[in-house]
């Protein structure tokens, strides 16, 4: 897929101090979701990291089209239902290596869920490549994680083993990630230290929210699969069983995690 955007990454100077463990690291990322060639969802991701906790959230910023998409298609793509799209939040308990993903009215399962799992282990392969991102010397790594291959650039100048979304496990802060299939991309745009967010404010963001139902990653995935199966059976029943002949197929191919430890990619007919 042709790369449509090359972001200019401007990183503020990051200076460590003796009190680094008590301060908040804030990193902002441009996130790209490209489900259809020429049509890009641009989101703003924000990573906040304290000594014991990290919090990552994304907010929809813009929908971008180029001349590969006709004006008629672009109009169709940009029509809004009037309902704000809420993207998941990732909370990591760094002391206990636990990850919680807060899901808002998921594509498959309507509702609010706090999906919990041990911090996923990512078996990175460190590559002998380097480049400069902003002021930082970065090294490259690759990983296959739950059905996708990612390439990441990280800097050991900021010894925080985290990055956007669920990415973790490298010997430095991740500044850029590319999905091999070019559906997802993250690019750091700002890095700051001692941001305006205090430890207290961070704890407010990650505190237990009664709106969210606690559920394990395994159980949530099973619920998602069953919901899709039930929906397809309903469509088949209403169409007198004719749904299959129209090529009705649903997969998780566009998910960040199309497969996982409990199942291969599912296809429904």
C-alpha positions in Angstrom: 0.0 0.0 0.0 1.3 3.4 -0.9 2.3 5.4 2.1 0.1 8.5 2.0 1.5 10.5 4.8 5.1 11.1 6.0 4.8 12.8 9.4 7.3 15.4 10.5 8.1 14.4 14.0 9.1 17.1 16.4 10.3 15.9 19.8 11.0 18.2 22.7 14.3 17.7 24.5 13.9 15.0 27.2 16.2 15.6 30.2 16.5 13.1 33.0 16.9 14.3 36.6 17.5 12.6 39.9 13.8 12.7 40.4 12.9 11.0 37.1 11.1 8.2 38.8 8.7 10.6 40.5 7.8 12.5 37.4 5.3 11.9 34.6 6.5 11.1 31.1 4.1 12.2 28.4 4.3 11.1 24.8 1.9 12.1 22.0 1.5 10.0 18.9 -0.1 10.4 15.6 -2.0 7.2 14.9 -3.1 6.1 11.5 -5.8 3.5 10.8 -6.0 2.7 7.0 -8.8 0.2 6.4 -9.4 1.4 2.8 -6.6 2.6 0.5 -6.8 6.4 0.3 -9.0 6.8 3.3 -7.1 7.4 6.6 -8.4 7.8 10.2 -6.0 10.1 12.0 -6.1 9.8 15.8 -4.1 11.4 18.7 -2.6 8.9 21.1 -1.3 10.0 24.5 1.0 7.9 26.7 1.4 8.9 30.4 4.0 7.0 32.4 4.7 7.1 36.1 6.9 4.9 38.2 4.1 2.4 38.9 1.5 3.0 36.2 1.0 3.8 32.5 -2.1 5.0 30.8 -2.7 5.2 27.0 -5.7 6.7 25.3 -6.6 7.7 21.8 -8.9 10.4 20.4 -10.3 10.7 16.9 -8.8 13.7 15.2 -9.6 13.6 11.5 -10.6 11.5 8.5 -8.3 12.1 5.5 -8.9 11.2 1.9 -6.8 11.7 -1.2 -7.3 11.5 -4.9 -7.4 7.7 -4.8 -10.9 8.0 -3.4 -13.6 9.5 -5.5 -15.5 12.5 -4.2 -18.6 10.4 -4.0 -16.9 7.7 -2.0 -15.3 10.4 0.3 -18.7 11.8 1.0 -20.0 8.3 1.9 -17.0 7.7 4.2 -17.3 11.0 6.0 -21.0 10.8 6.8 -21.4 10.8 10.6 -24.0 8.9 12.6 -23.8 11.7 15.1 -22.3 9.3 17.7 -18.8 10.0 18.9 -16.4 7.3 18.3 -14.7 6.3 21.6 -11.4 4.4 21.3 -10.0 2.0 23.9 -7.8 3.0 26.8 -4.8 0.9 27.9 -3.8 0.8 31.6 -0.7 -1.0 32.8 0.0 -1.8 36.4 3.8 -1.7 36.1 4.4 -3.2 39.6 2.3 -6.3 39.0 2.6 -6.5 35.2 -1.1 -6.4 34.6 -2.9 -4.8 31.6 -6.4 -3.6 31.4 -8.0 -2.4 28.2 -11.1 -0.4 28.6 -13.4 -1.0 25.7 -16.3 1.4 24.9 -19.2 0.0 23.0 -17.0 -2.4 21.0 -17.6 -3.1 17.3 -18.7 -6.6 18.2 -20.0 -6.4 21.7 -22.0 -3.4 22.8 -21.2 -2.2 26.3 -18.3 -1.1 28.5 -15.7 -3.7 29.5 -12.5 -3.6 31.4 -10.6 -6.4 29.7 -7.9 -7.8 31.9 -4.8 -9.9 31.2 -1.2 -10.3 32.3 1.0 -7.8 30.5 1.5 -9.6 27.1 5.1 -10.7 26.4 6.3 -9.5 23.1 9.2 -11.5 21.7 11.1 -8.8 19.9 13.8 -9.4 17.4 16.4 -6.6 17.7 17.6 -5.6 14.2 20.9 -4.0 13.2 19.4 -0.8 11.8 19.3 2.7 13.2 18.0 6.2 12.4 17.4 9.5 14.0 14.0 10.5 15.1 14.0 14.1 16.2 16.9 14.4 18.7 17.0 10.7 19.5 19.1 7.9 18.2 16.8 5.0 17.5 17.2 1.3 16.8 14.8 -1.0 15.0 13.1 -4.2 16.2 10.4 -6.5 14.9 7.7 -8.6 16.5 4.9 -11.0 15.6 2.1 -10.4 18.0 -1.4 -11.9 17.8 -1.6 -12.2 14.1 0.3 -9.0 13.0 4.0 -8.3 12.3 5.2 -4.9 13.6 8.4 -2.9 13.1 9.3 -0.5 15.9 11.9 2.2 16.4 12.9 2.8 20.0 15.4 4.9 21.8 17.6 3.8 24.7 18.1 7.4 25.6 14.7 7.1 27.4 14.9 3.8 29.3 11.2 3.2 29.5 10.1 -0.2 28.2 6.8 1.0 26.8 5.2 2.6 23.8 1.8 3.2 22.2 -1.1 0.8 22.7 0.1 -2.5 24.3 3.6 -2.3 23.0 6.2 -3.1 25.6 9.4 -5.0 26.3 12.1 -3.1 24.4 15.1 -1.6 26.1 13.8 2.0 25.5 10.8 4.1 24.7 9.1 3.2 21.4 8.7 6.3 19.1 7.4 4.7 16.0 5.6 1.5 15.0 4.6 0.2 11.5 2.2 -2.7 10.8 3.6 -4.8 8.0 0.2 -4.8 6.3 0.1 -1.0 6.6 -3.2 -0.9 8.4 -1.9 0.6 11.6 0.9 3.1 12.2 2.1 5.2 15.2 4.5 8.1 15.1 5.6 10.1 18.1 5.1 13.8 17.7 6.0 15.2 21.2 7.9 13.9 24.2 7.8 15.8 27.4 8.9 15.3 31.0 7.3 16.8 34.1 4.2 17.5 32.1 1.2 19.3 33.5 -0.3 16.0 34.5 0.4 15.1 38.1 0.7 11.7 39.6 -2.6 12.4 41.4 -4.3 13.2 38.1 -2.9 10.1 36.5 -4.4 8.0 39.3 -7.8 9.6 38.7 -7.6 8.4 35.1 -6.9 4.8 36.0 -9.1 4.4 39.0 -11.8 1.7 38.8 -14.8 2.9 36.9 -18.1 1.3 37.8 -19.4 1.7 34.2 -17.0 -1.0 33.1 -17.6 -4.7 33.6 -14.4 -6.6 34.6 -13.7 -9.5 32.3 -10.7 -11.6 31.3 -9.2 -11.3 27.9 -10.1 -14.9 27.2 -13.8 -14.5 28.2 -14.1 -11.2 26.3 -12.8 -12.8 23.2 -15.2 -15.7 23.5 -18.1 -13.3 24.0 -17.0 -11.4 20.9 -16.9 -14.6 18.8 -20.3 -15.7 20.1 -21.8 -12.3 19.4 -20.7 -12.5 15.7 -22.0 -16.1 15.4 -25.4 -15.1 16.8 -25.7 -12.1 14.6 -24.9 -14.2 11.5 -27.4 -16.9 12.5 -30.1 -14.2 13.0 -29.4 -12.8 9.5 -29.6 -16.3 8.0 -32.9 -17.0 9.8 -34.4 -13.8 8.5 -33.3 -14.5 5.0 -34.5 -18.1 5.0 -31.0 -19.4 5.0 -30.0 -17.5 1.8 -27.4 -15.3 3.5 -24.5 -17.6 2.8 -25.1 -17.6 -1.0 -24.5 -13.9 -1.0 -21.0 -14.4 0.3 -21.7 -13.2 3.8 -18.3 -13.5 5.5 -17.0 -11.8 8.7 -13.5 -12.1 9.9 -11.3 -10.2 12.5 -8.7 -9.4 9.8 -8.8 -5.7 10.5 -8.4 -6.0 14.2 -5.1 -5.2 15.9 -5.3 -8.7 17.3 -6.8 -10.9 14.6 -5.6 -14.1 16.4 -4.6 -14.7 20.0 -3.5 -17.5 22.4 -7.0 -19.0 22.5 -8.0 -19.1 18.8 -6.8 -18.7 15.3 -8.4 -16.1 13.1 -12.1 -16.8 12.8 -14.1 -16.8 9.6 -17.9 -17.1 9.7 -20.1 -18.1 6.8 
